[in-house]
């Protein structure tokens, strides 16, 4: 629906999850007609806000609370919202447009200047297609080659701005942009959302609270259930809330079959279960690249999963995404145990050789040998946040500069405010969750008309996770949930839905994308030094670092289809 009022034109395409009746179609207005709102996402605590503030609702839709609370509190009402959203508010009295994004950046929001006005959208692609005249942002390209994705507060095009996670800006008729507020995702000042009741201060209490809110929907909700701990935690919490879910396990001929364990979990907690098949061919890869809103080396698994979920008839699904980032669940973090040895080796050169030999024997599986050697070297990282940066790095900073030119802006360090588990969670959020996992999950779920909900990416839960003193992964949450089945399952080998990228690049459905990028007239060579990039693609058949090859191929595929 598109509505034109004064200088504003607001449009929205609705998935219709809360109150799917026509009466809840956007835009929403306050009773006085001063504020008109369109938004993308969910305000999970909207029923609580209605009760607390005595709001007079005409619908059951969560979005209606936005103009009602905006009329009472202005942009400060954003501090009350527990959810995922990109919001546009037209203030007809002040003739100002407000743009706001949720604190984690789960939902995207972009804007640009055009002629005498301003355009905004959830996806940067339609903003670029207005005139197809905006060049790529070299800072965004540097982000992409350094970490595999564009930073969360940046768009791929110069001239298109991304509203930063947690930020609210306003734009007047004079075109001047004014920052209104920033609601941090974690840490001091993160707002009332993180002020939990007494039963929510524990890790398990905050988790149960988040799941309770994320279960609210007026359409059937599926749970993406694997054989792993994260989705099993969601199945347990939903059962404890008295909700029976339909669990969906995505299987594929190329991966490990998790359906038997997942079905056992569903039966254990009183849920129904279904296995749906993921399929891929060259046409599916082309579709994936066509709906990619900005270049990313990840996301193909999310694309395949959400397409299978939608084919199964569901448009809302719960996902365990974010658990590893909040709780430090990645195997590579076991390397943290050798950081004291490396500190000692740096201070006492005489014993450096035996200490480094001892440390080298403690490399966890899944940690690349090249990165591990950099860690052990004299200039290697010695902090938890540095360890996260090392793991998430795609090309090192000097390599990125050689690929893009010496003027490329590179962030060589990850700066965090916390220590211990808080440093890990904050660094993972900055380097992986916000720039890659969340944007990919949103883009490829929305492309399939699926609303993907992520209960682990929640203010009170992250706050509780940051309050832990020791880096123990998910063990503490599993223990607090007090469920024997979950405890036994947590001792099993970590599993998950993955795709064999190296194999597909060499001889499968990704091969044609790599071949296109290697052509002399490929669009990627307008942005990348061919002398550096061509050898990477030439070695695609034997290059064990598939991510480097795919970084070039995916960027070229995106450039061809944008």
BELGICOR-V809798 format. One record per helix or strand of 2 or more residues. SS is the DSSP state (H for helix, E for strand). FROM is the first residue (numbers start at 1). LEN is the number of residues. If there is no record, write none. Layout:
ss;from;len
SS;FROM;LEN
SS;FROM;LEN
This chain:
ss;from;len
E;2;4
E;8;4
H;22;3
E;28;2
E;35;9
H;46;8
H;64;17
E;83;9
E;96;6
E;110;5
E;117;5
H;124;6
H;138;10
E;160;3
E;167;5
E;177;6
H;192;3
H;198;3
H;203;12
E;222;3
H;229;12
E;246;6
H;259;10
E;272;6
H;282;10
H;300;12
E;316;3
H;323;5
H;331;17
H;349;12
H;369;8
H;384;9
H;397;8
H;421;27
E;451;3
H;459;8
H;475;7
H;484;6
H;501;7
H;511;7
H;523;4
H;530;9
H;546;16
